[in-house]
Structures are given as C-alpha cells and as structure tokens.
Amino acid sequence: MNQPGGTAPSATLHLGTRRYSSWSLRGWLMVRLAGLAVVDNVIPLQGGNTQAVKAISPNGLVPFLEHDGAQIWESLAIAEYCAELSPALWPAARIARAHARAISAEMHAGFRDLRLAMPMNLGRDFAGHGRTPGCLADIARIEAIWRDTRAEFGTGGAFLFGADFNAADAMFAPIVTRFLTYQPDLTPSAMAYIHAVRSHSLIAEWYDLAAAEPVSWHLDKYETPLVLL
C-alpha cells in the first residue's frame, strides 16, 4: 500500500478509509472483478476536507483510478471502464444488462436519506438506529429492487443476476454493509441476499483490510453518528 505523499505507480486505485468509504468499496470491487493489476493507495479520510485526496483526484473525491494512461473518477465511470476490459461485469443479455445499469445508476444517484441516517462503518454495531422515515422509505425501495431483479434475472443463483457477483452487486455492496451494521427489519429474501454478498471472498477481504487499518484513522463523526447522540 502506498502512503499518502508517496510516488504512485501508473496503475493505482486511490481509496479512502475502508472502514467508512462506501464509494471506495464500489470502485475497488469493480477493479478486482475486472482483474486489473493496480496498487491500492489508501488515504485516511478527514471528514469532508481531506486535502490529500483533493491533491490527487480531479473531483477531490475517491475512488480515483489511474490505469494504463487513463484517469477515471466516479464509480459508474470506473465500472464502465472496467467492463470494457472485462465485459462480464455486466450481464450478457441485453435486457438484463439494461436493467443492471438502471438499478446501478439509481443506486449511484439516490437514497440520500439512507446514506445520512446510516453512514457506513464496518466495525460497529448500531442495531436499531437510523430508522428515520426517509431512510425507511429508501430501504423499502432497495428491497423492491432486489426482489424484482432477482425474480426476473437472478433465479439461477444467490446474486442479483444469478450465480455471478457483478457490477450491480458491487454498487449495492455498501448497502449490504450498512444493513449489517444497523440491522433494520428486512424480509427473508433480502437477508438471504445480504448473507450471500457478505460471504463473497472479495467482501470478506475488504472487511479484513478495514479491520487492519490503524485506530488513529477512526473519525468521531462515524464512530458516534448523530442518530446516536
């Protein structure tokens, strides 16, 4: 792992603190699923003003991928770049692929209430907290997306589009981590999907990497969210 301020190689994925950075998880999953040979450069986040990120990333955010002369920021752009190199990131069938892109774009752009009420934290148990009306409405929509997608496209396996964990699953993976941390009331079908995602080897690896991060990287705003005050 490169340290902030070091010289990064030409193939680098810049990430934020794994314990908290949901968008970093999405980008990292896309890159790993595509098999890109990159070095992770993890930058400890400092709330909303991490100067080390702003010094590297064009939009001042992570993830930011530098690969083979290309510079890509925003998770969906990273997903599409990775899919050009590894088309299996999206479903092969046209209708399924269109659906996967639609639900991924909805995940990218929406669910603000859930993000605010249940910030990602892979190391804590906040069961019962964050259940604001807006957050519960977001959760209901996510459950509907999972249910309808699996019913139409995913009957052949445990993931949204069947047996293979793909880009759409990667987009929803941070939601899975939030549900594990905050434990809202969910349907058995949603819980089965959550357990399948958590059991995936890449998700297990990310959790292990997050657990190995220094305690000095922890931020009070995420360790004691406003909903707990």
N, C-alpha and C positions, 0 to 999 in steps of 0.2 A: 504494500500500500504506500503510495506516495504521500508525503506530508505536505500540508499547505505551505506554499512558498518555494517548494522544490521544483525541479525541472521535469515536466510531464512528458512522456513519450508521445509519439504521433497517434497512437491508438489508446485513448484514455476516456474513461467514463467518469465524469465528475459527479459526485453524490454528496448529499447531506447526511447528517447523523442518522444511522439506520434505525435507531430506536423510534424516531419521530417522523422521518421523511417519507410520506406515502408516495409522492411523485418519484422520488429516487428509486423506491421499490419497483414501480412500474417500468421505469427505464431499464433498470438492472435486469429485470425478468426478460424484457424484450431482447436485450443484448445476449443474455445467456441462452435463451431459447434459440436464437439465430446462430449461436456458436461463434460469435465474433471474438477474436483474440484481443482483448483490451486489458489495461490495467485500471483498477478502481482507485480513484483519488477521492478519499472521503474527507470532507471539510466539516468540522464541527459547526453546527448551526448556532447562531447567537440571537435567536428570535427573528424579527423581520428585517434586520440590518446587518447581515453577515458580509463584511467588506471583502473577505477572501473569496466569496462566491461572486460578488459584483466585479471583482478584478479579473475574473476568468470568463464568466458566462455572458454572452451578448445581452440577454434579458435580465441578468442579475439573479437568476434562479437555477435550481438543479431539478432534474438531471440535465447534463450537457455532455453530448457525445462528440468526441473528435476521433474520426476513423478514416484512414486512407485518403486524407485530403479534404474530407467533408466535415463540416461543423453543423451539428443538429441539436437544437433545443426544442422543448415541448415534447411531452410523452407520446402524443399521437404521431408527431413527425418522426420521432425515433422508431416507433412501431412500424410506420410505413417504410422507412429506410431499411430497417432490419428485414422486413417482409420482401423487399426487392432482392435481398441476398438469400433469404430463406422463405420462399412463398408459403410454406406450411404453417406459418404463423397465423394466417387467416384460413378459414375453411375453403376447401377446393370448389365446392358447388357455388354457383353464382348467387342464388337466393340466400343461402346460408351466410355467404361472405358479406353480402349487403347488410344482412341483419346484424352480423358481428360488428361491422363498422358503425352501424347506427347506435347500438347499445353502448359501444365504447365511446362514441362521441357524446352521448348523453351523460355517461359517467364523467367524462372529461369536463364538461361544461356545467354540470348541475350538482344537486344535493348539497347546497351550501349550508343548510341548517344542520344536517348531519355532521358535516366537517367541523362546524363551530362547536356543536354540543358534545361531540365525541372525537376529539383530536387523537391522532394515532400515538399510542405508547405501547411498545411491545413488552414492557417489563412490569406493568402494573395490573392490578385487578380493581376496576372501577364498576363492578357489577351494580346495576340499579340506578346509575347516574346518567345524566344527559338526556333523559326522556322528555324533551320539550315537544310541544305539539308539532312544530315544523320538522323536527328530527324524526318523530314517529311517522309522519306522512312520507318522508324520504325513505324510511325503512320499508314501508308498505309498497312503495313503488319499486324498490330494489327487489323485494321478494317476488313481486309480479314479473319483473324482468327475468329473474332466474327461473321461476316456474314456467313461464310461457316459452322461454328459449329452450329449456331442457325438454319440454313436452314436444316441441316441434322438431328440434335438431339434435337433442342430446340423449336420446333413448339408448344409444349404444355404449354408454359409459358414464363415469361419475362427474364429468365436467360439463360446461355449458353446451359444448358441441360434440359431446360423446367421450371417446376414450382419451383424446389428446388434450392436454393443457395448452391453450393457445393464447393469442394476443388479447382476446376478450376476457379470458380468465385472469390474465395479468392485470388488465385495467381494473378488475373488481377485487383483486387480491388484498389491497389495503382496507377495503370494506370488510373483508373477512377478518382481518386482524382487529379492526375496531369492534366487530361483533363479539369476538373472543374476549376482548378487554372489558367491554361494557355489558355484555350478556343481556341484550334486550330479548323480549319474548318473541320467538321465531317459530315458524312452522317446522314440523319434522323434515319436510323436503329441503327447506333452507339449511337446517342443521346438517343434513347429510352432505350437502354441497360444501358447507364450511369445513367439515371434517376431511373431505376429500382434498380440498385445497391446502389445508394445514398439513396434511400428510405428504404432500408433494415434496420431493427431495430439494428443489430449489427454495421453497418456502422454509423448510427446515434449516437449510443452510443460512438463509438470511436471518432467521431468528438467532442462530448460533453466533453469527457475526455481530449482531446487535448486542447480544449478551456479553460479548467480549470487549465492547467499547469502554473506554475509561469512565468512571463515575464523574470525573470532572467535566464531562461533556453534557451531563444532565442539566435541564433547564427547569426552574421552578414553575414556569407557566404551563408546562406539560406534565410535571410531576404532581402538581396540585391545581388541576383545571378549575376555572371559575365556577363550574357547576358543583364543585365540592366545597366551596367557601361558604 
